[in-house]
Amino acid sequence: MTPEVQGAKPRLLHRLIPFKRVEQYGTRREQKTSTPLSTQREPQKESTQPRSYQEYLTQSGRRLVTIFYGETPTQADKEYITQTYTEYLTRKYTSLTQSDIEYFIGMELKGNTPPPIIVDGKEMSGLEYWDYVQEKKEREKQEAIARREFPDINNPMPLVQENLHFDSAKPLTPDQERVRNRSIIMSLRGQFVTEIKKADIDLIAEDIRSNMWKGSSMFTELRPAIKGKITIKQDGTIINRLRSGLALSYPSLDEHGKLTAKPDRKQTLSMGIGYFGEEDKANIITDAQGIIPPEDLKKGIKGYFIERTYIDVTTMKQKTYMTIIPFAYANSLRTFYEHLADSAIFYDPRRFIPLPRRLRYRTPMQAAA
């Protein structure tokens, strides 16, 4: 043992408090068996009160009458529910008045159970019926495409707009006709989006903004460009003059040489796909003028378009010029890319807008030179 330092207190001894051991008689096993566990509880008597109207009928051995939403019960069912529900309420609740009982009975007679979904003799859950509806809608759409009552959305849009064939023996109400036409138009618009992505027009528009027009992206706006409309007549004739694509626009200088972002002062380069008629014949490229039959122009031909909106420096007015390359023209996509590249180079914002100069860092020695 190491001797303690003189004058130092023994460690921990000054904190100890004397205590007295309490002896308990009996072994630990005897104590454990004699002392009841705190977790053990005496079994409680279950309540005989029914927790619901259905449980009350089960306890009393009577049947449950189910009333579905919107269903009118028979007079016998009304009397049976009124009697049994009154017994249940008066047994479970002692403080209810007669008006309270009549109110609850009235709510019970209105029905509180949705009717089962039964299709072809089979009861379905909500999710099963949802899948069934989706499959049914898709099957009906494919059948309508086969009857030419709906556009063929499984294939690219036709080179010449095709009409539909509606069944005149099945007249529709104005609301049904409106829903049908809206579904057709939305499907045609979806085909435009698919073909624009297939031609990489969305990627090319972003490349023009980010790479070809370097340093001007802060002034340039890229947005969808949708013009024209689709009209569907009662006999199935479709007048399609919709143009869909993307537009790059930027502000221009006003008469005082200041930038202005007014809509009538913007310069815009639009590109995309559309259907064009006789009124657009002058905008078709010269090499394709002779390959488009006049009857096809009446129906509407499918083509790529490039539209340029600019400010005439002489008149300071906005002008628009369009180029159309029909899909029926040989190498139409290649020709579209070449025309679009020429337009993107010519309408580079740096040719029309004085961009802010970038200040380079200069050392004191460079500044003094």
Secondary structure as the mmCIF struct_conf table of DSSP 4:
data_model
#
loop_
_struct_conf.conf_type_id
_struct_conf.id
_struct_conf.beg_label_comp_id
_struct_conf.beg_label_asym_id
_struct_conf.beg_label_seq_id
_struct_conf.end_label_comp_id
_struct_conf.end_label_asym_id
_struct_conf.end_label_seq_id
HELX_LH_PP_P HELX_LH_PP_P1 THR A 2 VAL A 5
TURN_TY1_P TURN_TY1_P1 GLN A 6 GLY A 7
HELX_LH_PP_P HELX_LH_PP_P2 ALA A 8 PRO A 10
TURN_TY1_P TURN_TY1_P2 ARG A 11 LEU A 12
HELX_RH_3T_P HELX_RH_3T_P1 LEU A 13 ARG A 15
HELX_LH_PP_P HELX_LH_PP_P3 ARG A 21 GLU A 23
BEND BEND1 TYR A 25 GLY A 26
HELX_RH_AL_P HELX_RH_AL_P1 ARG A 28 SER A 34
BEND BEND2 THR A 35 THR A 35
HELX_LH_PP_P HELX_LH_PP_P4 PRO A 36 LEU A 37
TURN_TY1_P TURN_TY1_P3 SER A 38 THR A 39
HELX_LH_PP_P HELX_LH_PP_P5 GLU A 42 SER A 47
BEND BEND3 GLN A 49 GLN A 49
BEND BEND4 ARG A 51 SER A 52
HELX_RH_AL_P HELX_RH_AL_P2 TYR A 53 GLN A 59
TURN_TY1_P TURN_TY1_P4 SER A 60 GLY A 61
HELX_LH_PP_P HELX_LH_PP_P6 ARG A 63 THR A 66
STRN STRN1 PHE A 68 PHE A 68
TURN_TY1_P TURN_TY1_P5 TYR A 69 GLY A 70
HELX_LH_PP_P HELX_LH_PP_P7 GLU A 71 THR A 74
HELX_RH_AL_P HELX_RH_AL_P3 GLN A 75 LYS A 92
BEND BEND5 THR A 94 SER A 95
HELX_RH_AL_P HELX_RH_AL_P4 GLN A 98 LEU A 109
TURN_TY1_P TURN_TY1_P6 LYS A 110 LYS A 110
STRN STRN2 THR A 113 THR A 113
HELX_LH_PP_P HELX_LH_PP_P8 PRO A 114 PRO A 116
STRN STRN3 ILE A 117 VAL A 119
TURN_TY1_P TURN_TY1_P7 ASP A 120 GLY A 121
STRN STRN4 LYS A 122 MET A 124
HELX_RH_AL_P HELX_RH_AL_P5 GLY A 126 ALA A 146
TURN_TY1_P TURN_TY1_P8 ARG A 147 ARG A 148
BEND BEND6 GLU A 149 PHE A 150
TURN_TY1_P TURN_TY1_P9 ILE A 153 ASN A 154
BEND BEND7 ASN A 155 ASN A 155
HELX_LH_PP_P HELX_LH_PP_P9 PRO A 156 PRO A 158
BEND BEND8 LEU A 159 LEU A 159
STRN STRN5 VAL A 160 VAL A 160
HELX_LH_PP_P HELX_LH_PP_P10 GLN A 161 LEU A 164
TURN_TY1_P TURN_TY1_P10 SER A 168 ALA A 169
BEND BEND9 LYS A 170 LYS A 170
HELX_RH_AL_P HELX_RH_AL_P6 PRO A 174 LYS A 198
TURN_TY1_P TURN_TY1_P11 ALA A 199 ASP A 200
HELX_RH_AL_P HELX_RH_AL_P7 ILE A 201 ASP A 207
HELX_RH_PI_P HELX_RH_PI_P1 ILE A 208 MET A 212
TURN_TY1_P TURN_TY1_P12 TRP A 213 GLY A 215
TURN_TY1_P TURN_TY1_P13 SER A 217 PHE A 219
STRN STRN6 GLU A 221 LYS A 227
STRN STRN7 ILE A 230 ILE A 232
TURN_TY1_P TURN_TY1_P14 GLN A 234 ASP A 235
BEND BEND10 GLY A 236 GLY A 236
STRN STRN8 ILE A 238 ASN A 240
STRN STRN9 ARG A 243 TYR A 250
STRN STRN10 SER A 252 LEU A 253
TURN_TY1_P TURN_TY1_P15 GLU A 255 HIS A 256
BEND BEND11 GLY A 257 GLY A 257
STRN STRN11 LEU A 259 THR A 260
HELX_RH_3T_P HELX_RH_3T_P2 PRO A 263 ARG A 265
STRN STRN12 GLN A 267 PHE A 276
HELX_RH_3T_P HELX_RH_3T_P3 GLU A 278 ASN A 283
STRN STRN13 ILE A 284 ILE A 284
HELX_RH_3T_P HELX_RH_3T_P4 THR A 286 ILE A 291
BEND BEND12 ILE A 292 ILE A 292
HELX_RH_AL_P HELX_RH_AL_P8 PRO A 294 LYS A 299
STRN STRN14 ILE A 301 ILE A 311
TURN_TY1_P TURN_TY1_P16 VAL A 313 THR A 315
STRN STRN15 GLN A 318 PRO A 326
TURN_TY1_P TURN_TY1_P17 PHE A 327 ALA A 328
BEND BEND13 TYR A 329 TYR A 329
TURN_TY1_P TURN_TY1_P18 ALA A 330 ASN A 331
HELX_RH_AL_P HELX_RH_AL_P9 SER A 332 PHE A 346
TURN_TY1_P TURN_TY1_P19 TYR A 347 TYR A 347
HELX_RH_3T_P HELX_RH_3T_P5 PRO A 349 ARG A 351
TURN_TY1_P TURN_TY1_P20 PHE A 352 PHE A 352
BEND BEND14 ILE A 353 ILE A 353
HELX_LH_PP_P HELX_LH_PP_P11 LEU A 355 TYR A 361
HELX_RH_AL_P HELX_RH_AL_P10 PRO A 364 ALA A 368
#
